[in-house]
Amino acid sequence: MIHDVAVIGGGIHGAGVAQAAAAAGHTVLVLEAGQWAGGTSGASSKLIHGGLRYLESGNLALVRESLGERRLLHRLAPELVHYQRFYIPLYADSQRRPWQLQLGLGLYALLAGPGQHARFHRLPPAADAWPGLRHQGLRAVFQYWDAQTDDRAMTLAVLASARRLGARLLAETPVEAIQRREDLWQLHTPAGRFQARAVVNAAGPWVNRVSALAGDRVPRRASSHVQGSHLILAEPLPLPGAWYLEAADRRAVFALPWQNGTLLGTTEVDVDEPRFGVHPEVTAAEETYLLATLARYWPALQPRVAGRFAGIRVLPASDDSPFRRSRDVALVADHPQRPAWISIYGGKLTTWRLTAGQVMERLVPRLGPRPPRADTARLMLPPATEEEQARLSG
């Protein structure tokens, strides 16, 4: 069988492209070398958010798109996407002044559109209102809204949706060689050879390694690999909600409610390209950094680390610090008008559906139109059932 689209990679972007392609009426094959969401898509900060800090770089379009997707995903996947109160404490030595944050949150609310989850509040810094939080120098506490999800559960839900639309999904099926013959891609795997009219490389940190299998036919982009590490603390914070904290180096670190405890992250450290199948490990320096950030705000807290995980994202190659590099997704194609190969570099968990739509728009000249099966902007995303998860694993 010749598939219209072969997707390499079973993270959130590969899942999203599979769903979008199947919804558009195409025959779809997804090849994942390991387990679904086994890489970065299972090791993120679990946020569906607009990206408040992106306002400082002037990337209003990304924030507006992300907030629109936050609202849409909450409607399509209410069991997976939950609004959460976020708090930002500001001190005398904080990088931003209260008026600056108030201005930024006002713009964030404007971009979010109408509704209660666009609102924010400035709360008084009285010590009795914030037990346990460092009070010395506290100027104000701001409360706004963003959302959380389980990134792996979200990926499985999108894959299950793609499967219901007709996509064929194969985990534990690494692509070992790629050839181009008679206008078709030949993908060689331990499970056999597959043919496709178009390939979408959604391999995340291994995107360039997969492209290299196709040789000079496929362009590659200079990029860097950045590790983001998280700690899972055994207990919840003394105060409810999610907390947006400023680290000593002025980076943002989140402390989020998670599985009856607290999720603390993330770091941003340049690393080498990871070896496939080897999960990145949280370093001692990263753990110290995260716990020191928490201690700046809750000095009396004695957290117990119950777990650790790290993921690796692809960012543009740059001399800037990882914190300042662009988060825009880049689609690198083998042809400007009629691509048969598209590689996805970067991207956000929040905007996976938009990225998938952009990929499919680029592939229309190659694939042509088909009678659509569904509209992903209206397709509900319930969690994958146990039976669906078993089928995905099988």
N, C-alpha and C positions, 0 to 999 in steps of 0.2 A: 504493500500500500504506500502511496505517495501522500504525505501529509502536506497541508498548506503551510503550516507553521510548526517548527520544532523549537521548543524553548529549552535552553540548557541552564539548569539551576532551579531549585525548588524552595527558594526563600519567598519573601512577600512580593518582590517584583516579578519573579518568574510566575508565581501563582496569579498575580494580577494580569499579566499578559495572557496567560492561558485562559483565564476567565473572559477577558475582553475579546480575544480571538474567537473563542467558541461562541460567545454571545453574538458576534458578528457573522456567524454562520460558517466559519472555517473549520477544517479538520486540524486537530491540534495534538501534538505529542510533547510531553514534558519529561526530560531526562535529568534526574538528580543523582549525583555521585554517592551521596550519603543518605541521611534521613531528612525528611521535610523540615524546613526551618532549623536545620542543624547547625547553621553558622550564625551570621550576624542577626538574622531575623528572629532568632530565639534568645538573643543576648543584648537586646536594646534596653533603653530606659523605660520602656512600656508606655510611652506618652503618645497621645493623639493631640497635638497642640499646634498653635499658630507659630510658635517660635518668637517669643517676646523679644529676645535679644537680637533678632535679625533686624529689628527696627533701627538699631543704632548704625547698621551698615547701609541703611536706606533701601533695603530689599522689601519694599512694600508689596510688590506683586507676589512674592513667595509667601509672605505673611497672610495676605488676603486669600490666596488659593488654599493655604493650609487651614485657615479658619473656616472657609467654606466646606472643605472636606471634613473637618471636625464635626460640623453641624450635620452634614449628610451621613457620615458613618454612624453617628449616634442614632440617626433615624433608621438606617438600614440594619444596624447590628446593635440593638439596645441591650442585648445580653452580654455583649463583648466590650462595648465602649461606654464608660461611665464618667459623667462630669464629676469634678472634684474641686473643692475649694483649695486654692493655692495662697500661701502667705509669703510676703517678702518683708523681713525686718530691716529697717534702715538705721544705721548708727552714725555717730558724729564722724567716724573715720571711713564710712562707706564711700565707694567710688561715686555714687550718684546722690544728689540732693533730693529731698522729698518732692520739690516742685518738678524736678526732671522726671522722676518716676510717675508722678501724677499726670504729666503731659504724655508720657509714653503709654501709660495704661488707658488714657483717654483715646489716643489714636488706635490702640489695640481694640478697644470697645467699638470705635467707629468702623473699623475694618471688619469686625465680627458681625455687624448688622444688628437688627432688633432682637430682643429676647432677654430674659433674665440672666443668661449665661454670658452676656456681653458686659454686664455691669461689674464695677469694682468699687471698693470702699477704702477710705483712709480711716484707720482705727487708732484710738488713743494708745500711747505707750505706757499706760499705768502698770506698775509692777504686778498688782494683784490680778490683772487681766491675763497675764502671760506667765504663769508659775513655771519656774525652772529655766526660762529663757534669760540669758544674760541681760540685765537691765541697765548696767552702766553705759551711758552714751546713747541709749535707744531713743531715736527721734520719732519714729512712726512705724506702724505695721500696716501694710497694704494687703487687701484681700481681693483676688480676682479668680476667674474660672478657667480651667483647662480640663483635659480629659485623660483618662488612663485606659489601658487595655492589657490583655495578655497577648503578647506579640506572636507567640507560637500558636495559640488558639485561633488568633485572627488569620494566620497563614493557612492553617488547616481548614478553616471555614471557607476561605476563598478557593482553596484547592478542591474541596468537596463541591462547591458551586460549579467550578469548571468541569468537574467530572460529571455532574448532573446534566451539563450542557453538551456532553459528548467528548470531552478531552480524554486522552489516554495518558495515564500518569505512571511513571516507572521510577521508583526509588532504588537506591543501591545499584545504579546503572551508570557508571562513569563513561564519558566519551573519551576514547583512546586515540582516535584518528579522524580527521575530517578531510574530505576531498570534494572537488567541484567537477561534476561531469554532466554534460548535456543539459545545462541550465538547472541542475538539481544539486543539492548538497547531499553527500553521502556521509552518514555519521556511523562510525564503527564503535561498537560497545561489546562487552562480554556477552550480552544477551542477543547479539546479532547486529545486522546492518539496517539502518533506517534511512529513508529518503524524505527530503522536504524541499519545498519551493523556496522557503525563507527560513532563516535561523535568527532567533533572538538570544543573545548571550547575556544571561542574567546571573552570572556566576559570582557576583559580589567581589570579595577580595581576590578571587582567582580569575577575574574577567580577562586579564591580559594573557594568562596561561592558556585559557581556552581558545582565545583568538589566535595564539601562536600555533595551535594545531592546524589551522587553515592556511598557514604560510603567508606569503605576500599578498594574497587575495583580500586579506582583511586588515584594515588599518587599526592601529593601537594608539592609545593616548598616554602621554607621560602622567603618572599619578603616584601618589604616596599612600602608604597604609598607616592608619591611625588606630591605635588600640584604645577602647573605652572599657574601663573596668568598673564593676559594681560590687558592693558588699550587701549581704542580706543579714540584717540584725535581728536577733531573736525576739526583741520586744518592740512594741510601738513606741513612738515618741511620747513624751509627757503631755504634749498638746496635739489635738486632732488636726486632720487635714494634711496637705502636702506643703513642703517648704522649699522655697527658692533661696538658696544661700550663696553668699559671695565668699569665695575662697581667698586665701591670703594673696594669691597671684591675680585676683580680680575675676577669675573664671566663675561660671555658674555651676553649682552642684545642687542636685535635688535630693531631698529626703522625703520619700513617698511611702504611704501605707501599702503594705504588701504582705499577703498571706499571714495575717495576725502578727506581723513584725514590721520592719522598715527596710525599704530598698534605698541604698545610698550610692549615688553615682552622678556623673561619670567622670573619668579621667580622659585625657587626650594626649597620647604619647606616640610619637613616630616609631614604627617598627618595620622590620623587613617583611617582605611578602611571606605569608604563612605557608607552611607545608600543608597540603590537603590531608585531612583526617587527624591532624594534631590540633587540639583545642588550645587556644591561647590561655595563659594563666595570669592571674592577678599577681603583680610583683609586690614585694614587701614595701617598696617605696610608694606604690599606688595606694596600698592599704593604709599606710601611715598618713598619706596626704588626705585621704577621705575622712579618716577618723579625726585628724587634726582640724579639718574644716568643721565637722560636727561639734567638736569641743569648743570652737570659738563661740558657738551659740548656746550650747548646753554644757557649761564647764563641769557641772557636778555629775553629769551622766556617765555611767560606766557600761557602755554597750558591749554585748556579747555577739561576736561574729558567728553566725550560724551557717553561712554559705558565701561563696564567691563565684563570680563568672565574668568573662570578658568577651567582647566581640571586636571585630576589626572592620572598619569602613574604608572605602576608597574616596580620597579627596584629591583635588588637582595638585600636581607637583608645584611647590612654591617655597620660597624662603621665609614666608610668614609663619607664625606659630599656627598649629592646627586649629586653635580656637578662632582664628581670624580668617580662615580659608572659606571659600564659597561652599554653600550647601546645595546649590542648584544642581539638578541632575543634568548629565550630558549624554546625548545619544550619538554614538559614533557609527556611521554607516559606510558601506562599501561603495555606494553610489549616491550622488546628491538628489536625483529625481526618482530612480526606481531601485531602491535598495533591496537586496536579497539577504543582507546580514546587518543586524543592528546590535551593538553592544551598549549595555546600560552601565554608566559610571555614576556612582553616588546615588542620591535620592533619599527620601525620608519615609519612614513608616507611615506618617500621616497622609502622604500624597501618592501612595502606591497606585490608586485607581486612576489619577490624572496621568501619571507616567505611563501606565499601560495604554491609556487612550492615545497619548502622543505617539507611542510606538506603532499602534495600529494605523493611525493616520499616515505615518510615513510608509507603511507597507501597502496601502491601498493601490498605488500605481502598479505594483508588482503582482498583487494577488487578485485585483479586481473586486467588484462588489459581490456579495452573496445575500440571499434572503436572511435577515437577522433572526436570531432566536430569542434575544432578550436585550434589555437596556440596563447596563450596569449601574446607572444612576437610579434605577427603580428596583433593582434585584435585591431582595432581602437576604441578609447574611446570618442565619442562625448558626450557633456553634455546631461543628461536626459531631454527629452522633457517634456512639461507641462502634456501631456497625460500620459507619463511614470511615472512622479512623482505622478500623481493622482492614477495610478494603484498601485504604491508602497505604497502609504498612505492607499489605500483601502484594 
